[in-house]
């Protein structure tokens, strides 16, 4: 399951980041978004979603949200 399919308000653990784009991978890592980290979807937006990672809120577009794979 990826971040776009996640339930609002439920905490998930990031299983993997699936992307061939090294810049995107490095950007997500700089946000603290990497395997084993908890992530919570605050809301789904038309162009992506709003998430909490390490007590910080970020807006992720659809491409970023689809790259983040979660444990079910």
N, CA and C atoms as a LAMMPS dump frame, in Angstrom:
ITEM: TIMESTEP
0
ITEM: NUMBER OF ATOMS
216
ITEM: BOX BOUNDS ff ff ff
-5.0000000000000000e+02 5.0000000000000000e+02
-5.0000000000000000e+02 5.0000000000000000e+02
-5.0000000000000000e+02 5.0000000000000000e+02
ITEM: ATOMS id mol type element x y z
1 1 1 N 0.849 -1.165 0
2 1 2 C 0 0 0
3 1 3 C 0.899 1.234 0
4 2 1 N 0.49 2.253 -0.761
5 2 2 C 1.253 3.491 -0.744
6 2 3 C 0.518 4.563 0.052
7 3 1 N 1.131 5.706 0.189
8 3 2 C 0.603 6.776 1.019
9 3 3 C -0.743 7.303 0.517
10 4 1 N -0.983 7.245 -0.779
11 4 2 C -2.258 7.72 -1.342
12 4 3 C -3.433 6.883 -0.849
13 5 1 N -3.21 5.646 -0.49
14 5 2 C -4.281 4.751 -0.049
15 5 3 C -4.421 4.683 1.47
16 6 1 N -3.611 5.427 2.188
17 6 2 C -3.601 5.357 3.651
18 6 3 C -4.831 6.036 4.257
19 7 1 N -5.254 5.519 5.412
20 7 2 C -6.374 6.096 6.146
21 7 3 C -5.92 7.358 6.875
22 8 1 N -6.796 8.334 6.944
23 8 2 C -6.508 9.577 7.655
24 8 3 C -6.463 9.309 9.159
25 9 1 N -5.439 9.83 9.816
26 9 2 C -5.308 9.729 11.266
27 9 3 C -4.654 8.466 11.782
28 10 1 N -4.38 7.506 10.927
29 10 2 C -3.756 6.255 11.346
30 10 3 C -2.243 6.34 11.124
31 11 1 N -1.481 5.897 12.131
32 11 2 C -0.028 5.904 12.005
33 11 3 C 0.431 4.642 11.285
34 12 1 N 1.298 4.825 10.316
35 12 2 C 1.872 3.718 9.544
36 12 3 C 3.38 3.746 9.689
37 13 1 N 4.008 2.639 9.36
38 13 2 C 5.467 2.547 9.303
39 13 3 C 5.859 2.487 7.831
40 14 1 N 6.83 3.305 7.455
41 14 2 C 7.302 3.32 6.068
42 14 3 C 8.072 2.031 5.816
43 15 1 N 7.64 1.281 4.81
44 15 2 C 8.298 0.023 4.453
45 15 3 C 9.436 0.267 3.478
46 16 1 N 9.19 1.145 2.482
47 16 2 C 10.18 1.35 1.427
48 16 3 C 9.849 2.621 0.656
49 17 1 N 10.85 3.187 0.012
50 17 2 C 10.667 4.3 -0.918
51 17 3 C 10.983 3.741 -2.298
52 18 1 N 9.983 3.729 -3.172
53 18 2 C 10.135 3.136 -4.5
54 18 3 C 10.194 4.244 -5.545
55 19 1 N 11.411 4.566 -5.962
56 19 2 C 11.606 5.579 -6.989
57 19 3 C 12.938 5.353 -7.691
58 20 1 N 12.979 5.715 -8.955
59 20 2 C 14.231 5.655 -9.715
60 20 3 C 14.921 7.006 -9.725
61 21 1 N 14.267 8.014 -9.147
62 21 2 C 14.773 9.381 -9.119
63 21 3 C 15.597 9.595 -7.845
64 22 1 N 16.907 9.719 -7.993
65 22 2 C 17.791 9.878 -6.841
66 22 3 C 17.533 11.177 -6.091
67 23 1 N 17.158 12.241 -6.814
68 23 2 C 16.86 13.512 -6.165
69 23 3 C 15.626 13.398 -5.272
70 24 1 N 14.599 12.696 -5.753
71 24 2 C 13.388 12.499 -4.961
72 24 3 C 13.709 11.67 -3.723
73 25 1 N 14.501 10.636 -3.897
74 25 2 C 14.896 9.788 -2.779
75 25 3 C 15.669 10.594 -1.73
76 26 1 N 16.597 11.421 -2.179
77 26 2 C 17.383 12.255 -1.266
78 26 3 C 16.493 13.291 -0.568
79 27 1 N 15.531 13.855 -1.293
80 27 2 C 14.621 14.834 -0.712
81 27 3 C 13.782 14.198 0.394
82 28 1 N 13.213 13.034 0.123
83 28 2 C 12.408 12.348 1.129
84 28 3 C 13.249 11.973 2.34
85 29 1 N 14.468 11.532 2.116
86 29 2 C 15.369 11.207 3.219
87 29 3 C 15.649 12.437 4.08
88 30 1 N 15.81 13.598 3.443
89 30 2 C 16.085 14.834 4.19
90 30 3 C 14.897 15.25 5.059
91 31 1 N 13.683 14.811 4.694
92 31 2 C 12.492 15.084 5.5
93 31 3 C 12.347 14.103 6.66
94 32 1 N 13.176 13.06 6.663
95 32 2 C 13.059 12.018 7.683
96 32 3 C 12.149 10.901 7.225
97 33 1 N 11.908 10.832 5.95
98 33 2 C 11.003 9.847 5.361
99 33 3 C 11.834 8.698 4.775
100 34 1 N 12.046 7.664 5.595
101 34 2 C 12.813 6.507 5.149
102 34 3 C 12.297 5.267 5.864
103 35 1 N 12.731 4.131 5.435
104 35 2 C 12.255 2.847 5.933
105 35 3 C 12.34 2.759 7.455
106 36 1 N 11.237 2.323 8.069
107 36 2 C 11.189 2.136 9.512
108 36 3 C 10.625 3.313 10.281
109 37 1 N 10.446 4.453 9.644
110 37 2 C 9.936 5.65 10.314
111 37 3 C 8.411 5.675 10.315
112 38 1 N 7.799 6.166 11.405
113 38 2 C 6.344 6.317 11.425
114 38 3 C 5.901 7.539 10.627
115 39 1 N 4.735 7.44 10.001
116 39 2 C 4.161 8.535 9.219
117 39 3 C 2.639 8.489 9.389
118 40 1 N 2.018 9.645 9.476
119 40 2 C 0.574 9.733 9.648
120 40 3 C 0.004 10.678 8.607
121 41 1 N -1.066 10.258 7.934
122 41 2 C -1.758 11.117 6.974
123 41 3 C -2.758 11.972 7.748
124 42 1 N -2.634 13.279 7.609
125 42 2 C -3.555 14.202 8.266
126 42 3 C -4.783 14.436 7.385
127 43 1 N -4.55 14.59 6.081
128 43 2 C -5.67 14.744 5.151
129 43 3 C -5.209 14.444 3.732
130 44 1 N -6.176 14.047 2.906
131 44 2 C -5.924 13.841 1.488
132 44 3 C -6.355 15.1 0.762
133 45 1 N -5.503 15.603 -0.095
134 45 2 C -5.779 16.806 -0.863
135 45 3 C -5.944 16.437 -2.326
136 46 1 N -6.483 17.34 -3.115
137 46 2 C -6.693 17.074 -4.534
138 46 3 C -5.383 16.71 -5.247
139 47 1 N -4.305 17.396 -4.897
140 47 2 C -3.028 17.149 -5.562
141 47 3 C -2.06 16.307 -4.766
142 48 1 N -2.501 15.667 -3.682
143 48 2 C -1.606 14.86 -2.869
144 48 3 C -2.166 14.637 -1.481
145 49 1 N -1.323 14.824 -0.456
146 49 2 C -1.794 14.644 0.922
147 49 3 C -0.916 15.415 1.89
148 50 1 N -1.457 15.645 3.08
149 50 2 C -0.76 16.31 4.163
150 50 3 C -0.387 15.242 5.179
151 51 1 N 0.903 15.187 5.547
152 51 2 C 1.383 14.132 6.442
153 51 3 C 2.182 14.712 7.601
154 52 1 N 2.328 13.891 8.645
155 52 2 C 3.198 14.222 9.768
156 52 3 C 4.33 13.205 9.814
157 53 1 N 5.561 13.718 9.825
158 53 2 C 6.76 12.893 9.971
159 53 3 C 7.616 13.568 11.033
160 54 1 N 7.931 12.839 12.108
161 54 2 C 8.785 13.372 13.175
162 54 3 C 8.298 14.732 13.677
163 55 1 N 7.014 14.836 14.01
164 55 2 C 6.405 16.046 14.565
165 55 3 C 6.441 17.252 13.628
166 56 1 N 6.643 17.043 12.352
167 56 2 C 6.6 18.12 11.361
168 56 3 C 5.544 17.763 10.31
169 57 1 N 4.89 18.78 9.769
170 57 2 C 3.863 18.555 8.746
171 57 3 C 4.406 18.916 7.372
172 58 1 N 4.086 18.064 6.395
173 58 2 C 4.525 18.282 5.032
174 58 3 C 3.368 18 4.075
175 59 1 N 3.336 18.738 2.984
176 59 2 C 2.395 18.456 1.904
177 59 3 C 3.162 17.687 0.838
178 60 1 N 2.64 16.531 0.475
179 60 2 C 3.28 15.696 -0.539
180 60 3 C 2.403 15.65 -1.784
181 61 1 N 3.023 15.818 -2.952
182 61 2 C 2.241 15.694 -4.174
183 61 3 C 2.002 14.219 -4.479
184 62 1 N 1.233 13.95 -5.498
185 62 2 C 0.85 12.576 -5.829
186 62 3 C 2.068 11.706 -6.123
187 63 1 N 3.037 12.251 -6.834
188 63 2 C 4.228 11.477 -7.196
189 63 3 C 5.003 11.04 -5.946
190 64 1 N 5.171 11.949 -4.994
191 64 2 C 5.863 11.596 -3.75
192 64 3 C 5.053 10.588 -2.944
193 65 1 N 3.741 10.821 -2.859
194 65 2 C 2.875 9.934 -2.072
195 65 3 C 2.865 8.509 -2.628
196 66 1 N 2.924 8.376 -3.934
197 66 2 C 2.921 7.035 -4.526
198 66 3 C 4.257 6.328 -4.355
199 67 1 N 5.331 7.078 -4.141
200 67 2 C 6.648 6.476 -3.963
201 67 3 C 6.836 5.898 -2.561
202 68 1 N 6.034 6.369 -1.598
203 68 2 C 6.172 5.928 -0.209
204 68 3 C 5.304 4.694 0.036
205 69 1 N 5.952 3.548 0.235
206 69 2 C 5.25 2.294 0.483
207 69 3 C 5.156 2.065 1.983
208 70 1 N 3.964 1.649 2.434
209 70 2 C 3.702 1.484 3.858
210 70 3 C 3.481 0.026 4.21
211 71 1 N 3.752 -0.298 5.478
212 71 2 C 3.414 -1.62 5.985
213 71 3 C 1.918 -1.652 6.238
214 72 1 N 1.276 -2.741 5.881
215 72 2 C -0.179 -2.834 6.028
216 72 3 C -0.597 -3.109 7.455
